[in-house]
Amino acid sequence: MKKNLLKICGLSLALALIAQVSFAQTTGTVVGKIIDNETGEAVTGANVVVQGTTIGAASDLDGEFKITGVPTGKQKFEVSFISYERMTIEKNVAPAQDQVTDLGTIKLKIAALGMQEVQVIASIGIDRETPVAMSNIKAIEIEETMGNQEFPEVLESTPGVYATKSGGGFGDSDITIRGFESVNVGVLINGVPVNDMENGRVYWSNWAGLADATQTVQIQRGLGASKVAIPSIGGTINIISKASDADKGGSVSASVGNDGYQKQIVSASTGLTEDNLAVTFSIGQVSGNGYVDGTSFEGYQYFANIAKKINDNHEVTLTAIGASQEHGQRQSRSTISDYKNSDRGIRYNPDWGYKNGQETSIEDNFYTKPLFSLNHYWTISPKLDVSTAAYYSIGTGGGGGTATNGGDYDRRDGVVDFETIVDQNIDNGEFGSTAILRASHNNHQWAGALSSANYALNENIDILAGLDYRYYKGEHYQTVTDLLGGEYFPDDADVNNPNRALQVGDKRSYYNDGIVNWGGGFLQGEYSKDNLSAFATLQASNTSYQRVDYFNYLDSDPNQTSPVYNFFAFGTKGGANYNLTKNHNVFANLGYFERAPFFNTVFPVFTNEANIEAENEKILSYELGYGYRGSKFSANVNVYRTTWTDKTFQITVPNQGPQGTNLFANILGVEAIHQGLEIDFLYEPIDGLTFNGMGSFGDWRWNNNIENVSVFDENNQEVRTVSLFIADTKVGGSAQTTAMGRVSYEILDGLTVRGEYSYFDNIYARFDVLSRTTEESAGVNPWQAEATGLVDLGASYKFSISDKVKATVLGNVYNVFDTYYIKNASQNSQDPNNPLVWFETGRTWSATFRVNF
């Protein structure tokens, strides 16, 4: 019996050893690397799966992957990643004890038609090649973290970027980069500049649906890689919209959030047809009450892209994107004590009330601004290709406000007392309204074209040249929107029709056109060989301004149309990147450029009298950077210094000149220095667990005093002089120290949780530089807000309803601990220690359910 038992045990052990050896010989290890077919950049997060199994892995930060336990013999590997064409690779897998099977470098092609070509027009930088400080935010990150936030807030995970909600109305957010206000940040959509051509601003409410139509955002800090001349002193935000997907499908999503927030979006793609045509579109609606009192909103968004591949040499795409919206605003800042004394706390808004029982805003915004662009990509020869984009935008709308003629806007219980105003206007009878609601309209027509040619001189040198033309006509006027119970509103602003009794819809106060023509060109050389890449660019532009005034000049007066004023500007920049090893790289860039003054600098006193002393602003910037790329960890460090000279200011003093005319001063020579250190990192210690973060440490100061500034009247006659004492004073308007840390972990298959901590410090109030006219104000910093730390939490769950139908559930809670904090303040000239502020929102939340088919 014992012998039989020993035989059985021996036989079992032998069989186990044979099975173990057999198993070891029937599985292997497979490795490889995945890169973008066009750019050569590593593709992080791509999936590689053994066909017919769940065996697979995702590519790391270097695009590399390793799969163990792969059955030996001939196997098929499916490689997939969002926005790229799916690939299937067949390979004979060797046993692990023999060798590792290498799939080599797998080059994925972008699935969407025209996407790569748009990236060329938009000057999208390439990691470890383009020598600028830049950060990429992919659609998946926007989708998971956006919720009911504003688009600029999603970009705040980037070093140097600072976003505020401003008054808190829908789409009223603002953004700065490296301490430079939004008018000094270039924003491009598919390479098309969208900064207002008169004042440089970007109104994010006009692009309410942009986040849902975005494929990727690249933020280029400092000089950037853009070849067109745009107001990018602080940096450039390149937004690449979704293109026509080569795969047929679509999605439906619904979102809810705090304060009645609702959003619905439907999108679909035809896929690539047999005629090489693809169409993608989406439409959506959003509404809510607003976190701030009196800021209810409603908007509609739309996006469409049509792509046609004519042949191997020609491809065209037509894109339309826009949003129509209307929302209440909180335009007026209040003191901290005003918020504390209000029973509404940080939701307090002095710019609204009830009229006939309905919520009525005295400050609101209504606008629609579709953008249409037609792109053509032409491969002339293997060495020469041309990319051209023509675009057109028509904007209609404006913002509401008040107008008075001896009346007032009294408040009761913290809101506007419309009923009392209506009673007063009724009592005023034949004398008309003393207080009304009005709207300031800013309609425009905007057209342009930009074209660039790329010629490969040899395998190492490319020569690029391009032209850029833009035309803009802005129409500005006010209209009466509500007489508030009165019979009419008296107005004497139109010299062609004086002493009018205005009715609702009539123009009032001012009526003028601003015409801007822009022409520019660039020439760039690019060198790339082995580990070194470098570029040098020359660019030049001419900006012309003309003003037509229909109220201040008789129709018979030839001065109703001003002369054309031209401003020629040029710039040059260059840089180089050197890859020290596979993991380490360094880069440097240097540039100087001029920027034409804005329209209101040329016409500062609301007439056709021009400021003949207006000059171009001058910007000198340089930057040094270092990058590390590893399989688990990557990081970037850079230092920068930007000097901004001849920054133009105007001071207008109404009715202080001879015969009651206005006075203004054109202040030249003001210099600001913005310098600092920026870092960011990404760490993936294990599959599914990711840490990323950033830090930005700035030192932004006004650099010099200005003495004996001449003050002129409307006839350009000097009437007095003033001096400014601002040397060594901090620049206000944004946090000079910011930091962010985020952790994301896939705790179950498809279920990911996130946590984020944001920190802001050295937040100085905006202040009127032109108010520092005494020596006692020299070196005195503006009011400083308290440092703030915020926590956000989020989760997402992705699951399959069927083989072709996938679903995603998203949830986010922002400002989890309901912290009261200030990110936006202005110095109070009456009491410097009691600033005028907007509080940011407290705790908010959103949830989204989306189905992809």
TIDO-764899 format. One record per residue (C-alpha): x, y, z; residue in three letters. Coordinates in steps of 0.02 Angstrom, whole numbers, plus 50000, padded with zeros to 5 digits. Each point is the difference from the previous one (the first is absolute). Layout:
N
XYZALA ...
END
This chain:
853
500005000050000MET 501405011750047LYS 500914996049838LYS 498445003849898ASN 499775016550094LEU 501815004949965LEU 499784995849816LYS 498435010649990ILE 500865014850084CYS 501514998349889GLY 498924999149845LEU 499005015450055SER 501595009850031LEU 500694995149831ALA 498405005149913LEU 500025016850091ALA 501795003249947LEU 499604995149821ILE 498485011650001ALA 501035014250071GLN 501354997849868VAL 498674998349867SER 499145016250059PHE 501645009350005ALA 500334994749822GLN 498265005049937THR 500005018250057THR 501125014449957GLY 500335018450030THR 499625013249868VAL 500685017949998VAL 499895014849882GLY 499835018949984LYS 498545010549933ILE 500265017049920ILE 499015012749899ASP 500274996749814ASN 500235018449957GLU 500845008050150THR 501004985350066GLY 499395003850176GLU 499694985850121ALA 498174995350019VAL 499634997550185THR 498544989150055GLY 499744990449838ALA 499304982450025ASN 500834984349929VAL 498964984250019VAL 500234982249939VAL 498524997349885GLN 498664989050075GLY 500695001550178THR 500095012450143THR 501894999150002ILE 500755017049965GLY 500845015950062ALA 500005018949979ALA 501455010349935SER 500975010350127ASP 500675017949992LEU 501304994749871ASP 498684991149897GLY 500754983250050GLU 499034984750058PHE 500364982550065LYS 498774985349999ILE 500384984050094THR 499124983249992GLY 499675000949814VAL 499654982949921PRO 501394994749883THR 499814998049814GLY 499155011449874LYS 498965013550088GLN 499075015649948LYS 500195016050103PHE 498695013949995GLU 500715017450029VAL 498765013950037SER 499935017750070PHE 498715013749993ILE 500065010349838SER 501224987949918TYR 499674986349873GLU 499894982650075ARG 501424988549945MET 500184981149999THR 501754992650002ILE 500394981649974GLU 501564992950082LYS 500734983150043ASN 500254999950190VAL 501514990550065ALA 500044991050168PRO 500565011150143ALA 501534989250036GLN 500635002649823ASP 499835018849971GLN 498875015350017VAL 498915002949847THR 500155018049939ASP 498605007749897LEU 501165014649964GLY 499425017949978THR 498145001049960ILE 499495015849909LYS 498185004950031LEU 499105011149876LYS 498735012950057ILE 498274993749954ALA 499195017049975ALA 500175007949829LEU 500955016349995GLY 500594998950182MET 501854999249960GLN 499865014049873GLU 499085011350123VAL 501394997250126GLN 501245006549871VAL 498985016049971ILE 499795002250187ALA 501894998450031SER 499794985850126ILE 501664996950086GLY 500814982850012ILE 500704993450163ASP 501914999050008ARG 500105009449835GLU 499135017050007THR 501015011050120PRO 498595008350096VAL 499174996950168ALA 498364991449961MET 498674988750074SER 498714989149913ASN 498254997050068ILE 499114985849913LYS 498134998049971ALA 499894986250129ILE 500675011550138GLU 498815013949949ILE 498564987749999GLU 500394993050173GLU 500375016350092THR 498955013349911MET 498274996550071GLY 499115016750020ASN 501615009950012GLN 500535012949870GLU 501254995949863PHE 501425010950071PRO 499884990950167GLU 500494983349921VAL 501605008149936LEU 500535004950176GLU 500914983450023SER 501365007649890THR 501465009850078PRO 499795018849989GLY 498144999349957VAL 498785008650117TYR 498125000249974ALA 498635009450092THR 498125000049984LYS 500005019149999SER 498235005150050GLY 499424981949995GLY 498805001149853GLY 499924986449868PHE 501515001449885GLY 500725015350090ASP 501604991250054SER 501685008049969ASP 501754993049981ILE 501795006150019THR 501654991849954ILE 501585004850093ARG 499095015050071GLY 499495007249832PHE 498165003949980GLU 498924991449870SER 500255014049873VAL 501824994649998ASN 499634981449978VAL 499784993849822GLY 498544987949974VAL 499854990049840LEU 498684987549945ILE 500724988449868ASN 501335013049965GLY 498755014349979VAL 500315014550122PRO 498415004950095VAL 500625014450109ASN 498945015449968ASP 500905010349869MET 499585016450086GLU 500414996250181ASN 500834982850003GLY 498724992150117ARG 499234982649989VAL 498224998550063TYR 499834981950056TRP 498105001250005SER 500085000949810ASN 500804982750000TRP 498904991550130ALA 500034983249910GLY 501855000249961LEU 500504986950128ALA 498824987149925ASP 500715002949826ALA 501834999750051THR 501194986049954GLN 501535007250087THR 500655016350072VAL 501825004749995GLN 500535014450111ILE 501635007749942GLN 500705011650131ARG 501075014949953GLY 500475002549818LEU 499164984049942GLY 500164991349833ALA 498665009849907SER 500585007349836LYS 498605013049983VAL 500155016350095ALA 498764999750145ILE 499965009050170PRO 500924985850088SER 501095008950127ILE 499534987850137GLY 499714984949891GLY 498894991549872THR 498504988650022ILE 499854988649848ASN 498304991549995ILE 499814985849875ILE 498194995149970SER 499404982549966LYS 500134994949818ALA 498954988249895SER 500264982750071ASP 500424986049881ALA 498894988350102ASP 498105000949997LYS 499165003550166GLY 499375012950121GLY 499565004250178SER 498625007150110VAL 500355008150168SER 499025008550139ALA 500715009950146SER 499295007450159VAL 500785010850134GLY 499745012350141ASN 498795014749984ASP 498944992249864GLY 501424996449879TYR 499474989349851GLN 500894995449839LYS 499604988349856GLN 501104995949850ILE 499754989049847VAL 501404996249879SER 500234988449851ALA 501264995449865SER 499654992149833THR 501714992049993GLY 501044999849842LEU 498904996049850THR 500534991549839GLU 500155017549926ASP 501295004750133ASN 498775011850083LEU 499725001250187ALA 498805010850103VAL 499975003050188THR 498805011350093PHE 499345003750173SER 498645011050074ILE 499635003950180GLY 499015010550123GLN 500495006450172VAL 499045009750133SER 500005003950184GLY 499655012550138ASN 501825004450033GLY 500934998950165TYR 499995019050018VAL 498315008250025ASP 499225007149842GLY 501124990349878THR 498794987749920SER 500534994549826PHE 499524990349845GLU 501064995549850GLY 500084989249845TYR 501604993249924GLN 500404992549832TYR 501484992249910PHE 500204992149830ALA 501474993849899ASN 499954993749820ILE 501574992249928ALA 500324994449823LYS 501564991349939LYS 500005004449815ILE 501554989949958ASN 501734996750069ASP 500485018249970ASN 498465009850054HIS 498914999950155GLU 498725012950057VAL 499065002350164THR 498595011850047LEU 499725003850184THR 498635009850087ALA 500005003350186ILE 499045011950111GLY 498765003150138ALA 498515011050031SER 499725005250180GLN 499225012450119GLU 500455001950183HIS 499865011650148GLY 501605007750066GLN 500795006850157ARG 501015014449930GLN 500225010150160SER 501344995150124ARG 499555002750182SER 501005002050160THR 500274985150113ILE 498885008350130SER 498595001349872ASP 500024981149979TYR 500084997250188LYS 498545011850031ASN 498934991549868SER 498934985150050ASP 500504992449831ARG 501844999250045GLY 501164996849854ILE 498514997949883ARG 499595018550023TYR 499755009649838ASN 499515018549996PRO 499594999649814ASP 498264992349994TRP 498265000850072GLY 498184995249969TYR 498865008649875LYS 498194994349989ASN 500514985050103GLY 501324994649873GLN 501894999250027GLU 500735014949906THR 501855003849977SER 500635017549978ILE 501624992149939GLU 499844985649877ASP 500824993149845ASN 499274993149839PHE 501044994749851TYR 500234987949857THR 501634998449904LYS 500154985649876PRO 501714996749925LEU 500134991749829PHE 501664994149931SER 500464991449838LEU 501684991249996ASN 500914993449847HIS 501534988850007TYR 501014997949842TRP 501484988449978THR 500855007149846ILE 501504988550005SER 500904989050126PRO 500985015550051LYS 498665013649992LEU 498295001650079ASP 498835014750028VAL 498705002250138SER 498675013649986THR 498585005150116ALA 498655012749957ALA 498795005150137TYR 498515011150034TYR 499095004950158SER 498505011050030ILE 499605005350177GLY 498385007950061THR 499525004950176GLY 500655009750148GLY 499765003450182GLY 498685008650105GLY 500175014250122GLY 499175015750063THR 499785018049944ALA 499385014450105THR 499415017749974ASN 499915006550178GLY 499294983850068GLY 500814986550106ASP 500004981250028TYR 499514997750181ASP 500184983050083ARG 498884991450125ARG 500524984250092ASP 501594999849896GLY 499174999749829VAL 499475013549877VAL 498325007850042ASP 499234999849826PHE 498245003450063GLU 500495016850075THR 500915004949840ILE 498474995649895VAL 498895010450114ASP 501185014949987GLN 500064998949811ASN 498104999149989ILE 499855015150114ASP 501245009349890ASN 498734999049858GLY 500375011249851GLU 501775003150062PHE 500484982149961GLY 500944986650095SER 501375005050120THR 500764982550006ALA 499924986249870ILE 500814983849946LEU 501105000449846ARG 501124988249902ALA 501725003049927SER 500154991149833HIS 501634994149925ASN 499594991949834ASN 501404995249881HIS 500484992349836GLN 501664991249999TRP 500874991349855ALA 501754993949970GLY 501164987749917ALA 501674992650044LEU 501074989249889SER 501704992050025SER 501164990149890ALA 501254987350064ASN 501484995349890TYR 501224986350049ALA 501685007049945LEU 500834983750049ASN 499734986350127GLU 500535011650142ASN 499375017449952ILE 498245006349967ASP 499565017349939ILE 498285006950043LEU 499185015949938ALA 498265006750026GLY 498775014349982LEU 498645005650120ASP 498595012349959TYR 498545005350111ARG 498585012549979TYR 498875005550142TYR 498575012250011LYS 499235002950169GLY 498355009150019GLU 499745008450170HIS 498455008350068TYR 498785000050144GLN 498124996949994THR 498585002650121VAL 499374983150062THR 498745005050135ASP 499265017250040LEU 499494993350171LEU 498265007549994GLY 500465016649920GLY 499355007449837GLU 501715003149921TYR 501825003550042PHE 500795016749950PRO 501654999249904ASP 501055013449917ASP 501514989649946ALA 499634999549812ASP 500505016349916VAL 499044994549844ASN 498404998050099ASN 500085010050163PRO 498755000650142ASN 499234983149967ARG 498664991250103ALA 500644982249997LEU 498924984449997GLN 500504981950028VAL 501214994649863GLY 500635017649958ASP 501875003349997LYS 500695011650133ARG 501605007150076SER 501204994649861TYR 500044991749830TYR 501634996549910ASN 500964987149898ASP 501764993850028GLY 500904993249846ILE 501584989850017VAL 501074993249859ASN 501444988550037TRP 501324993049882GLY 501494989750052GLY 501274987449944GLY 501354988750070PHE 501544990549946LEU 500664985750104GLN 501434987749987GLY 499984983550093GLU 501474988350028TYR 499914982450068SER 501394987150005LYS 500314986250125ASP 499705007450173ASN 499965018449951LEU 498515010049936SER 499985018949977ALA 499005013749917PHE 500135018649959ALA 498535010949948THR 499795017449928LEU 498275007849996GLN 499265016849953ALA 498265007449999SER 499065016049967ASN 498455004750099THR 498885013949939SER 498595008450097TYR 498575010849939GLN 498505006950094ARG 498295005549937VAL 498935010250121ASP 498155002549959TYR 499535009850157PHE 501405012450032ASN 500155006049819TYR 498725006249875LEU 499674988749852ASP 500645014149891SER 501635001450098ASP 501474991449913PRO 500744997250173ASN 498624987450037GLN 501234987249931THR 501755001450072SER 501614997849903PRO 500824982850001VAL 501384998250130TYR 501324986649969ASN 501154991250122PHE 501414989249932PHE 500714987150118ALA 501304986549986PHE 500684985950104GLY 501304986450004THR 500204984650106LYS 501014984250003GLY 500394985150107GLY 500794982950010ALA 499684983450086ASN 501334987050033TYR 499624982350057ASN 501464995950113LEU 499464981950015THR 498444989649976LYS 499355007450163ASN 500725017550015HIS 499805015649893ASN 500365018550015VAL 499325014749901PHE 500165018849986ALA 499095013749905ASN 500205018649977LEU 498905012749912GLY 499575018149974TYR 498405006549923PHE 498945015649989GLU 498135001250015ARG 498915013649927ALA 498995009950129PRO 498194995450020PHE 498605009749915PHE 499515010250153ASN 501805005550022THR 499965007749827VAL 498275007750029PHE 499985003250189PRO 498675013550021VAL 498544992049907PHE 500165011349849THR 500984999149838ASN 501405010450076GLU 501474988049998ALA 501394997950127ASN 501425004049881ILE 501314995150131GLU 499404982150016ALA 501444987849980GLU 500284981449984ASN 500294990550161GLU 501654990650009LYS 500264982850074ILE 501644990950033LEU 499914982450068SER 501154985350030TYR 499834982950079GLU 501034984950053LEU 499274982950030GLY 500404982050046TYR 498964984349975GLY 500094982150061TYR 499044985549922ARG 500014983050083GLY 498884984849993SER 499175004350167LYS 500455018250030PHE 500125015749894SER 500325018150049ALA 500355017349930ASN 500895014850078VAL 500195017149919ASN 500465017850045VAL 499455015449905TYR 500185018949994ARG 498905011749898THR 500305018749989THR 498545010649939TRP 500445017849953THR 499005014649932ASP 498444992250072LYS 498675012749954THR 498785007650123PHE 498715013449974GLN 499185010650132ILE 498405009149952THR 499335013850110VAL 498235004949943PRO 499575018349986ASN 501595006850079GLN 500755008849851GLY 499665016749916PRO 498145002749967GLN 499604983950091GLY 500944988349881THR 500804983650052ASN 501834998250046LEU 501104984949966PHE 501804994850023ALA 500984987749895ASN 501254992450121ILE 501514992049917LEU 501524991950075GLY 499134989750135VAL 500964983750024GLU 499484983950083ALA 501074984750035ILE 499224982750017HIS 501204986250051GLN 499824983550087GLY 500244981250018LEU 498784986649942GLU 499974981250030ILE 498814985949957ASP 500094981150017PHE 499084983649967LEU 500324983950096TYR 499234982949968GLU 500734987950129PRO 498804985849953ILE 498694997049868ASP 498445010150038GLY 500805011850128LEU 500555017349942THR 500705015050091PHE 500235016649912ASN 500305017650058GLY 500765016849966MET 500715015450084GLY 500215017749938SER 501025013150094PHE 499955017349924GLY 500745017050036ASP 499035013049900TRP 500365018550030ARG 499835017149924TRP 501795005249970ASN 500115018949986ASN 499275016950042ASN 499415011749863ILE 500245018750018GLU 499225014949914ASN 498644991549899VAL 499115012549888SER 498125001450016VAL 499065005849844PHE 498285006349957ASP 498954993449856GLU 500925011549880ASN 501674992450050ASN 500525015750094GLN 501054997050156GLU 499165006750157VAL 501044992650143ARG 501214986250052THR 499924985750126VAL 501254987250067SER 499774981650047LEU 500874991550146PHE 499834981249973ILE 501794993250004ALA 500204983450091ASP 498114998150025THR 499224982849978LYS 498934997249845VAL 498234996050056GLY 498634989349926GLY 500584982050025SER 500864988550125ALA 501885000849982GLN 500164983050086THR 498934985249949THR 500134981250027ALA 498944984849961MET 500084981650044GLY 498844986649931ARG 499854981350029VAL 498984988249892SER 499754981550035TYR 499034986549907GLU 499394990250150ILE 498954988049896LEU 499914996149815ASP 499245015849926GLY 499795009050167LEU 501215014450031THR 500035012250145VAL 500925016750005ARG 500535012750129GLY 500785017049970GLU 500755013450111TYR 500305017749933SER 500945013950087TYR 500085018749961PHE 501075013250086ASP 500715017549974ASN 498365006049926ILE 500115018949980TYR 498535011049954ALA 499925008749833ARG 500345018450022PHE 499955015649895ASP 501805003249951VAL 499505017649952LEU 499465003850179SER 501784998750069ARG 500435018449976THR 500875003750166THR 501714994550062GLU 499194992350155GLU 499214986649890SER 501684994049931ALA 500324981750040GLY 498364997850095VAL 499214983649947ASN 498124998849972PRO 498864990450117TRP 500414981550015GLN 498724985950017ALA 500254985450117GLU 500814984149934ALA 498724986749955THR 500004981049987GLY 498584990649917LEU 499524981649985VAL 499034992549854ASP 499414981949987LEU 499394990249849GLY 499594982749937ALA 499614991649834SER 499334982949956TYR 500064992649825LYS 499064984349955PHE 499294990849850SER 498144998749966ILE 500334989249847SER 501434996649879ASP 499705016349910LYS 499225010750137VAL 501095007050140LYS 499485011050146ALA 500895012050118THR 499445007550165VAL 500955015350062LEU 499875009450163GLY 500965014850074ASN 499945010250159VAL 500965016449996TYR 500605009550154ASN 499524985250109VAL 500245009350165PHE 498965015049944ASP 501465012150022THR 499665018649982TYR 501395007849899TYR 500465014749887ILE 500974998549838LYS 499495016449921ASN 500125017150084ALA 500215018349955SER 500795013450107GLN 498715011550078ASN 500565017949969SER 498935005950146GLN 500674987250124ASP 501554989949946PRO 499744987850144ASN 498214996049949ASN 500154993749820PRO 498624996949875LEU 499884981249971VAL 499064985849922TRP 499904984250106PHE 500214983749907GLU 498674986550016THR 499824988650151GLY 499694981249987ARG 499264994849833THR 499694983449914TRP 499564991949834SER 499564982849931ALA 499984993749820THR 499354984349916PHE 500584996749822ARG 499684985949878VAL 501154996949851ASN 499384989649854PHE 
END
